[in-house]
Amino acid sequence: MTSRRLRVLIEHLPPESHTMTALRNELSDDELARQADKGEPEKGRWSQAEQLLAASYDVLRRIEHVLICANSEKNKQPDPPEPMRRPGAKPKPARAAAQPLTEQRADLLYRLING
């Protein structure tokens, strides 16, 4: 088998194959950023059907979250759901917790708003 034939076989493996998963997991952060900048979803590692299924899953979870929030007490609402992880996308970093509003910060905010 020639190296060209082997390359063609690997390039046409299904996205969920072990080989494609291993190749995807070996990408560095720079390579992931470069691929994200290209913005060519049609060349992604998931098929369009898989992308649509993941998007539907995310929408369904958001609807479920809104339904739960609408029918629960304000202080007992759950956190919003995380979107399904996609190939080639790193999880979002955790956001820092909001600082509590102190009296000094409230005065500063009041002065900024009211001049």
Steps between C-alpha positions, in 0.01 A plus 500: 500500500634840410521788748257697284242220519544478879449879534181483290366215713571687825348825371176323413452318830177587682540781755412272792774246418776439752763628258323831434430544872867443580608747230252760629610455861865552405440851362679776691324814618661697215377250241150510649500881492622499138223260399241707687618815319452333162128476569429209267239288683445287191852363555433415864552161657129447568248447227225757450248259653712468813539878526122545467437231760738670745334837435156344560628347824625841616169670416302229678712538813455881492122459466501257791702750706255782423207277594661406831585864575146613420353244739741531792577756765750769405757393759486132396558532125761270347803618307456521122603184315840469335489449122601162364871489427587500132813353344782748471353738759647544845259539791434858602709610798310547823400860559609671818224550753348848509624716784233600750379859479653689792386840624803668342437335161131588520589867559743495206237342277242758611740787419583352160134463407375828637802719433 
